[in-house]
């Protein structure tokens, strides 16, 4: 078994077909099939189930895929460290951020790394917290900001900030009188709400708060795309419940939005910085972890990330 075969196998599983993988790897399909056959012979078990629609991993293949991805990432990091000049930091670091977190810290974080550590290549993955947590468990990310202390129980985490959740409306919305700066849960539940789907941690947080008060939200649309959701709210299709960072989407000025605090609920969401095990953390990833933490602190202290408290 060699790393080339593992690389081929991982690409096939993630592509879902030998033909697609051969194109992405720039390898003829017969040669690729031969390498996988050698890998299966060495393992002693079938790794792929081949059908007319493509390929899927067997149970053994799924286990190998999980560990192979981690091994390939470790090899990439080891080679990066070996190649770097003395006193410099090089390498690729993968960071998982939710869409609202990207709005709040993304550009400042990227600029900070580029200015201080030009040898580091950042791979920023935007996604829902549940998906990012799964990627952390599978070793596909070095770092991630997640919203639960036990999102990935086996990995170290540290608290960053606590975000307050607000009812968000366009400035000219007539759904809530202009003089209002706060709103109750009952009033909010009666509004036409546009919210993420139930698989989203934020939606579960909102639902739990409403259910404790025997309230049912008047949901008119469920959207997991932050960009589409905020555009629909901006165009008057409803209201939403989000942290204030959502008002910064695509550089929009927060002054275009009304953010109403809850008058009868402590609607907050903690943020935790997760990283891989310290023994597996590359020098580049360790640097990025520190800089991400400092970026968050600077933004909060300077008042550029509003609606949050450092914890």
C-alpha positions in Angstrom: 0.0 0.0 0.0 1.3 3.5 -0.8 0.0 7.0 -0.4 -0.7 7.3 -4.2 -3.2 4.5 -3.9 -4.8 6.1 -0.9 -5.1 9.4 -2.7 -6.8 7.6 -5.7 -9.2 5.8 -3.4 -10.2 8.9 -1.5 -10.9 10.8 -4.8 -13.0 7.9 -6.1 -15.1 7.8 -2.9 -15.6 11.6 -2.9 -16.3 11.7 -6.7 -18.8 8.8 -6.6 -17.5 7.4 -9.9 -14.4 6.0 -11.4 -14.9 8.0 -14.6 -15.2 11.3 -12.7 -12.2 10.5 -10.5 -10.0 9.6 -13.5 -10.8 13.0 -15.0 -10.0 14.9 -11.8 -6.8 12.9 -11.2 -5.8 13.0 -14.9 -5.3 9.3 -14.9 -6.8 6.8 -17.4 -9.7 4.9 -16.0 -8.2 1.4 -16.6 -5.0 2.4 -14.8 -7.0 3.8 -11.9 -9.1 0.6 -11.6 -5.8 -1.4 -11.6 -4.5 0.7 -8.6 -7.7 0.2 -6.7 -7.6 -3.5 -7.4 -4.1 -3.7 -5.9 -5.3 -1.8 -2.8 -8.3 -4.1 -2.4 -5.9 -7.1 -2.7 -3.6 -5.8 -0.1 -6.5 -5.0 2.3 -8.0 -8.4 1.6 -11.6 -7.0 1.4 -13.7 -5.2 -1.2 -13.6 -1.5 -0.7 -16.0 -0.3 -3.4 -19.5 -1.4 -4.5 -19.7 -0.8 -8.3 -23.0 -0.1 -9.9 -24.3 1.4 -13.2 -24.8 4.6 -11.3 -21.3 4.8 -9.9 -19.4 3.5 -6.8 -20.0 3.6 -3.1 -17.7 2.5 -0.3 -18.3 -0.8 1.5 -18.2 -0.8 5.3 -14.5 -1.5 5.1 -14.1 1.2 2.5 -15.8 3.8 4.6 -13.5 3.1 7.5 -10.4 3.3 5.2 -11.7 6.5 3.7 -11.9 8.2 7.1 -8.4 7.2 8.1 -6.9 7.8 4.6 -8.1 11.4 4.5 -6.4 12.0 7.9 -3.2 10.3 6.8 -3.0 12.3 3.5 -3.5 15.5 5.4 -0.8 14.6 7.9 1.6 13.8 5.0 0.8 17.1 3.4 1.5 19.0 6.6 4.7 17.0 7.2 6.0 17.8 3.7 5.1 21.5 4.2 7.0 21.7 7.5 10.1 20.0 6.0 10.1 22.4 3.0 9.7 25.6 5.0 12.7 28.0 5.6 14.1 28.3 9.1 12.2 30.9 11.1 9.2 31.0 8.7 5.8 29.4 8.8 4.4 27.7 5.7 1.5 25.4 5.0 -2.2 25.0 4.3 -4.6 25.4 7.1 -8.3 24.5 6.8 -10.7 26.6 8.9 -14.5 26.0 9.1 -16.8 29.0 9.7 -20.5 29.4 9.7 -21.9 32.0 7.2 -22.6 34.6 9.9 -19.1 34.2 11.4 -17.7 34.7 7.9 -19.6 38.0 7.7 -18.2 39.1 11.0 -14.5 38.0 10.9 -13.8 36.6 7.4 -12.1 39.6 5.7 -10.2 40.8 8.7 -9.0 37.3 9.5 -7.8 36.7 5.9 -6.1 40.1 5.7 -4.3 39.5 9.1 -2.9 36.1 7.9 -1.8 37.4 4.5 0.0 40.4 6.1 1.7 38.5 8.9 2.2 35.0 7.4 2.3 35.1 3.6 3.6 31.6 3.6 0.3 30.2 5.0 -2.4 29.3 2.6 -5.9 29.5 4.2 -8.6 27.2 3.1 -11.8 28.7 4.6 -14.8 26.4 4.5 -18.2 28.0 5.0 -21.0 25.8 6.2 -23.6 25.0 8.8 -22.2 24.2 12.2 -23.4 20.6 12.1 -21.6 19.9 8.9 -18.5 21.7 10.1 -18.5 19.6 13.3 -18.7 16.4 11.2 -15.7 17.6 9.1 -13.8 18.2 12.3 -14.5 14.7 13.5 -13.4 13.3 10.1 -10.1 15.2 10.2 -11.0 17.4 7.2 -10.5 20.7 9.1 -7.8 22.0 11.3 -9.9 24.6 13.1 -13.6 25.6 13.3 -15.8 28.0 15.2 -18.8 26.0 16.4 -21.8 26.9 18.7 -21.8 24.1 21.3 -19.3 23.1 24.0 -19.9 19.4 23.1 -20.1 19.8 19.3 -17.0 17.6 18.9 -16.4 16.1 22.4 -13.1 14.5 21.6 -11.4 17.6 20.4 -10.1 20.6 22.5 -12.1 23.8 22.4 -12.0 27.3 24.0 -14.8 29.8 24.4 -14.7 32.9 22.2 -17.8 35.0 22.3 -21.5 34.9 23.1 -23.7 36.3 20.4 -27.1 37.8 21.1 -29.9 36.9 18.7 -32.2 39.6 17.3 -35.3 39.9 15.3 -34.1 41.5 12.0 -36.1 43.6 9.6 -35.4 46.2 6.9 -35.4 49.8 8.2 -38.6 50.6 6.3 -40.5 47.5 7.4 -44.0 48.0 8.7 -44.3 44.6 10.4 -43.2 46.2 13.7 -43.8 49.9 14.6 -40.8 52.1 14.0 -40.6 53.2 17.6 -40.0 49.7 19.0 -36.5 48.6 19.9 -37.5 45.4 21.7 -40.0 42.7 21.0 -41.5 39.7 22.9 -41.3 36.1 21.9 -45.1 36.0 21.5 -45.0 39.0 19.1 -42.1 37.5 17.2 -43.8 34.1 16.8 -46.8 35.9 15.2 -44.6 37.6 12.5 -44.1 36.0 9.1 -40.7 34.5 9.8 -38.0 33.2 7.4 -35.8 30.8 9.3 -33.2 28.1 8.6 -34.4 24.5 8.5 -34.6 22.4 11.6 -31.2 20.8 11.0 -29.6 24.2 11.7 -28.6 24.7 15.3 -29.9 28.3 15.3 -33.4 27.0 14.3 -33.3 24.5 17.2 -32.3 27.2 19.6 -35.3 29.4 18.5 -37.8 26.5 18.5 -36.7 25.5 22.1 -37.2 29.0 23.4 -40.7 29.3 21.8 -41.8 25.8 22.9 -41.0 26.7 26.5 -43.6 29.4 26.2 -46.1 27.2 24.3 -45.6 29.3 21.1 -45.5 28.1 17.5 -43.6 30.3 15.1 -45.4 31.5 11.9 -42.8 30.3 9.5 -43.4 31.3 5.9 -40.2 30.0 4.4 -37.2 27.8 5.4 -33.9 28.8 3.8 -30.4 27.5 4.7 -28.6 29.9 2.4 -27.8 33.1 4.5 -27.5 35.2 1.3 -30.9 34.2 0.0 -32.6 34.4 3.4 -31.3 37.9 4.1 -32.2 39.0 0.5 -35.8 37.8 1.1 -36.0 39.7 4.4 -34.6 42.8 2.8 -37.2 42.6 0.1 -40.0 42.5 2.6 -41.0 38.9 2.4 -40.8 38.5 6.2 -38.6 38.9 9.3 -35.9 36.6 10.6 -33.9 35.8 13.8 -30.2 36.1 13.5 -27.1 37.4 15.3 -26.1 40.9 14.3 -23.3 39.6 12.1 -25.9 38.7 9.5 -26.4 42.4 8.8 -22.8 42.6 7.5 -23.5 40.1 4.7 -21.8 41.2 1.4 -20.6 44.4 3.1 -24.1 45.8 3.6 -24.2 48.5 6.2 -25.9 47.4 9.4 -27.8 50.8 9.4 -30.0 49.3 6.7 -31.4 46.9 9.2 -33.5 47.1 12.3 -32.3 44.7 15.0 -34.9 44.2 17.8 -33.7 42.6 21.0 -36.0 40.1 22.8 -37.7 41.7 25.8 -38.6 38.4 27.6 -35.9 35.9 26.6 -32.2 35.5 27.0 -31.6 34.6 23.3 -27.8 34.0 23.0 -25.5 31.7 21.2 -22.0 30.8 22.5 -19.1 30.5 20.0 -16.2 28.0 20.6 -12.9 27.7 18.8 -12.2 24.0 18.1 -8.9 22.6 16.9 -7.4 19.2 16.2 -5.5 17.4 18.9 -2.4 19.5 19.9 -0.1 16.6 19.0 -1.5 16.7 15.5 -1.6 20.5 15.1 0.9 21.8 12.6 2.9 24.9 13.3 0.9 26.8 10.6 -2.4 25.7 12.2 -1.2 26.7 15.7 -0.3 30.2 14.3 -3.7 30.5 12.6 -5.6 29.4 15.8 -3.9 32.2 17.7 -4.5 34.8 15.0 -8.2 33.8 14.6 -8.6 34.2 18.4 -6.9 37.6 18.3 -8.9 38.7 15.3 -12.2 38.0 17.1 -11.0 39.8 20.3 -9.9 42.9 18.3 -13.2 43.1 16.3 -15.2 43.0 19.5 -13.1 45.4 21.5 -13.1 47.9 18.6 -16.9 47.7 18.2 -16.7 46.3 14.7 -18.5 43.0 15.7 -21.5 44.2 17.6 -24.1 42.2 19.6 -21.5 39.9 21.1 -19.5 39.6 24.4 -16.1 38.0 24.9 -16.3 35.0 27.2 
